Amino acid sequence: MDVLADVLSNLRLRGQMYFRTEFVGSWGVTLPADRNSIRIHLVVQGQCWISVDGGNEPILLREGDFALVPHGAGQTLSDTPHADAVSLETLLNNGSLGDDGVFRHGTRESKQQARLVCGFCSFDEELNHPLFLGLPPVLVMGQHFTGKSPWLAEAVRVITMESNLDGLGGSAVINRLMEVLFIQGIRHQCETKSSPSIPYLFAITDKNLKPAIEAMHEHPERGWTLSQLAKLSSMSRGRFAQRFKEVLGQSPMQYLTDWRLQKAKHLLKETNLSIAEVGFRSGYQSLPSFTRRFGKQFGITPAAFRKEPRSG
């Protein structure tokens, strides 16, 4: 069971390009906080610095590098580490975004140029899944990382090519590849020493917790008990519950409930199954119990949620 893929599928990951940029000479742009999106900045020419609210010192991004800002914090992109910066809103109001979709800013007489592709990924669940807990304020993927991953290196190459060509349908290609950059960035955290500091990534790779989490994802409809999940993890009931909460900050049964309801939201939007069948596949044996729990969690009935317009 690929738990990470299951989570991303149910959260309905969607990538979107903001714009391509041409920054020249001395420049700095401040982007406001937006907790409902994960911003992505890929340098396709030159270099720039990024600093994120709540982060450490500014980080240098070179050509081919990209940065993920997973918590939607405010951030500044600039030509030097501590440059004076103008708000994005001010620059947009002043006409910095051209009809060609290119955002231009800086001292025009200079030949020094930095070109970026800036976008974001959004999710249905407003980033409240434990996957996002513990992620650092900014994740930077440099060429020394992308060079070790053929898929990631190819995604960066295609985004760069499409941004240069500005051809028909290019923005749609870039939108999809924004999703690839995010997924590969998260996968990289799983594959390196970074994962122990990120609770969810640690949990789904931990030899004791992983079997129980996989079981909950593969069969959310089963009437799991704490004892059954503990047995799968080769731990005592008490030790398993304690360990689970220490790592993820919630009990195993609360995690199971949250996952069942997220799964239910996905099924309501993506299938034509009856509401009763959705509830059954999500672990609820009766329609009234499913409706009550869904309403308590999301403030809306399953039927009303299904009728809402789809986002994205």
Buried (B, 14 or more C-beta within 10 A) or exposed (E): BEBBEBBBEBBBBBBBBBBBBBBBBBBBBBBEBBEEBBBBBBBBBBBBBBBBBEBEEBBBBEBBBBBBBBBBBBBBBBBEEEBEBBBBEEBEEEEBBEEEEBBBBBEEEEEBBBBBBBBBBBBBBEBEBBBBBBBBBBBBBBBEBBEEBEEBBEBBBBBBEBBEEEEEEBBEBBBEBBBBBBBBBBBBBBBEEBBEEBBBBBBBBBEBBBBBBBBBBEEBBEEBEBEBBBBBBEBEBEEBBEBBBEBBBBBBBEBBBBBBBBBBBBBBBEEEEEBBEBBBBBBBEEBEEBBEBBBEBBEEBBEEBBEEEEEE
